[in-house]
Amino acid sequence: MNDKTFKPFLDVFLEAWKNPSIREFEKFISTDYRAREIRDGEIVDFGYEESIEGWKQGFDFVKKQHAEWEIHEVSIIPMKEDEVMAILSATIVLNGEAMETCHLFFDTFKKGDNWKIVRSYIETGVVRGTDL
């Protein structure tokens, strides 16, 4: 991948995630977004509208609990000339303590006029390890 704009974009994306504002965050999600989440062994497929609602609920929880997101960049993988996958682990820190589990996101971003997240595969409840 020759595009040098992805990493600065990802930094802004992660900063918007840590600053839990759905208005700021939703501009990074493509309206064509599709995702699959595995929660307690059950598979749930969803799109843009369900994603926005899920993020809104998550951001509201973080704000109400005076918590914060702890997000780690696990890997960045060029997929195509205009697509990049970012593997991210995210957990919530509540009262100074990180939760024992995290969500592992395999997020694919596509560049049009701007980078947008277009696909995700999400594993929830992953036991946090030293490598994440």
N, C-alpha and C positions, 0 to 999 in steps of 0.2 A: 504494500500500500504506500503510495507516494504522497497521499494527502496528509499534510501536516496540521490540518484543522481539527482532527478528531480528538486528540488528547486535550487541547484547550476547551473544546466543547464538553468533553466528559467531565472536566473539572467544574465547569459551570453547572452542568446537569447534577452532579453530586452535591454541589453547594445548595442548589435549589431544593434537593431532597432533604438535606440537613436543616434547611430553613423551612419548616413544614407549612408552606403556603400552596394550596391547590391551584390558585390562580397563576402563580409563577411556574409551578411544575407542569401543569397540563399543556403548556406550549411546546414541551419536548416530546409529546406523545402524538404519533400519527393518528389521524381519524380512521385509518385502515388497520390499526393495531389489532393483533391477534395474540392470545396467550393461552398457555396451559399451565395449571398449577396443580401440584400434588400435595394434598393435605391429608394427613392421617391415612395414607394409602389410597385415597379417593382422587380421581382425576376430574378436574373442572376446567372446561374450556370457556373462554370469555373474550369479549372485544373491548372496544374503546369506552363505551358508556359504563360498563361494569368495572372497568379499570379505574376510571375517574372516581366512581363511587367508592371503590375499595381504598384508593389513595386518600380520598377525603376522610373516610373513617379512621384510617391509620394516622393521618396528620392531626385530626381532632383528638385522638387518644394521646398522642405525644404532647400536644399543647396542654390538655387538661391535666395530665399527670406531671407536668413540668419535667418531662423526660427529654431525651435526645437520641438521635440516630447515631449508631457507630457503623460505618460503612468501610469495607476493605475492598480494594481492587485486587482480585485474584489473578486475572489474566486479561489481556486484550489480544484478540485474534482477528487479523484481516481475513475477510471472507471473499469479497469481490472488490473490484476497484471502488465501488461506492457503498460497500457494506462492511461493518465491523461488529464483531461480537465482543461484549464486555462481560466477563464473569465477575460478579460482585457478591460479597456476603454482607448481610445487613442484620443488625440486631438493635434492640432498644435498650438504652441505659436508663435505669430507673433508680432514683436515690443513690446515684454513684455506682450502681452495680449493673453490669451487663447481664442480660438474660442468658440462661445456660444454652439456649438454642438460637439459631439464626435462620434466615431464609437465604437460599443460594439462588441467585438470579443469573440466567444465561440470556442476556439481553442483546438483540440484534438491532443495530442502528443503520439507517440508510440515509445517504446524502442526496438531497434534491437541492432546493434553494438553501436549505439548512439541514443539519443533522436532526433526525427524529427517530425515536424508538418505534420499530415496526413489529417486532415479535419478541416474545419472552417465553422461556420455560423456567418455572419456579418450583424449587423443592422447599417446602416449609418444614420447620421443626428439626433442622439439621443440628446435630450436636456440634457445638463450637470446638474446634481443635486449635492447636498452636499454629498450624499452617494456614488457617483462615484468618 
